[in-house]
């Protein structure tokens, strides 16, 4: 699920908003790709996984729910949900940390 924001209306860095919402920074050691995660249990999975992208004055939050790690060696695919009630509820929870950003 994606959410696009105008970076000019934000009164804080989106990274700070994500930290307030309980997300931790994650750097993939294999690809170097940066993202943010919020674990739902003690282990690494399940977890909400969010990519933050800046493009042309906009901030794009791309959220999905990772259910589990790839099930075989060398695999990059995993069981993830990109839509649905849980993902929508989490996006609403993130929005609640800065309601003035999300008036639309």
C-alpha positions as MATLAB code, in Angstrom:
seq = 'XXXXXXXXXXXXXXXXXXXXXXXXXXXXXXXXXXXXXXXXXXXXXXXXXXXXXXXXXXXXXXXXXXXXXXXXXXXXXXXXXXXXXXXXXXXXXXXXXXXXXXXX';
ca = [
       0.000    0.000    0.000;
       1.404    3.353   -0.995;
       0.841    6.791    0.446;
       2.215    9.911   -1.267;
       2.810   13.140    0.667;
       3.903   16.610   -0.332;
       7.259   17.025    1.421;
       6.695   20.795    1.730;
       3.807   20.377    4.201;
       5.716   18.125    6.596;
       6.892   19.861    9.762;
       9.381   17.090   10.508;
      11.395   14.566    8.580;
       9.362   11.490    7.602;
      12.059    9.356    9.263;
      11.177   10.995   12.604;
       7.493   10.279   12.057;
       8.316    6.621   11.436;
      10.441    6.415   14.591;
       7.564    7.860   16.622;
       5.294    5.188   15.120;
       7.652    2.459   16.367;
       9.615    1.762   13.189;
      13.314    0.928   13.176;
      15.784    1.626   10.425;
      16.927   -1.422    8.445;
      19.765   -1.654    5.923;
      19.709   -4.810    3.805;
      23.282   -6.126    3.992;
      22.979   -7.859    0.639;
      21.464   -5.074   -1.463;
      22.235   -1.924    0.518;
      18.562   -0.942    0.316;
      17.245    1.134    3.207;
      13.841    0.565    4.782;
      11.959    0.622    8.080;
      10.367   -2.228   10.023;
       7.995   -2.658   12.953;
       7.974   -6.124   14.438;
       4.717   -7.657   15.604;
       6.333  -10.298   17.822;
       9.712  -11.048   19.404;
      11.134  -12.670   16.277;
      11.884  -11.010   12.964;
       8.538  -12.078   11.464;
       5.748  -11.130   11.121;
       6.643   -7.471   10.659;
       5.456   -4.388    8.861;
       8.029   -3.332    6.299;
       8.074    0.149    4.820;
      10.143    1.725    2.061;
      10.475    5.505    2.051;
      11.205    7.230   -1.247;
      11.666   10.890   -2.107;
      10.803   11.949   -5.628;
      10.150   15.435   -7.015;
       9.194   17.089   -3.724;
       7.066   14.141   -2.659;
       7.560   11.467   -0.032;
       6.223    8.021   -0.885;
       5.580    5.509    1.882;
       5.332    1.965    0.519;
       4.071   -0.426    3.217;
       3.555   -4.173    3.288;
       3.322   -6.957    5.869;
       6.059   -9.598    5.780;
       4.545  -12.816    7.103;
       7.712  -14.904    7.002;
      11.212  -15.117    5.620;
      11.951  -16.744    2.278;
      11.522  -20.475    2.697;
      14.544  -21.705    0.759;
      18.185  -20.732    0.324;
      18.916  -18.086   -2.282;
      15.293  -16.957   -2.465;
      14.441  -13.276   -2.302;
      10.663  -13.666   -2.416;
       8.693  -14.023    0.793;
       5.113  -14.267    1.918;
       3.910  -10.645    2.059;
       0.622   -8.776    2.030;
       0.549   -5.483    0.134;
      -3.154   -4.762    0.686;
      -5.827   -5.826    3.126;
      -7.235   -4.929    6.524;
      -4.003   -5.281    8.503;
      -1.980   -3.159    6.096;
      -4.729   -0.523    5.877;
      -5.044   -0.393    9.671;
      -1.290    0.047   10.020;
      -1.244    2.897    7.513;
      -4.023    4.576    9.507;
      -1.963    4.062   12.686;
       1.035    5.738   11.026;
      -1.193    8.629    9.933;
      -2.349    9.114   13.541;
       1.158   10.251   14.506;
       0.832   13.353   12.345;
      -2.826   14.048   11.550;
      -2.085   17.478   10.057;
      -0.034   15.772    7.304;
      -2.950   13.641    6.219;
      -5.959   15.902    5.863;
      -6.860   14.545    2.404;
];
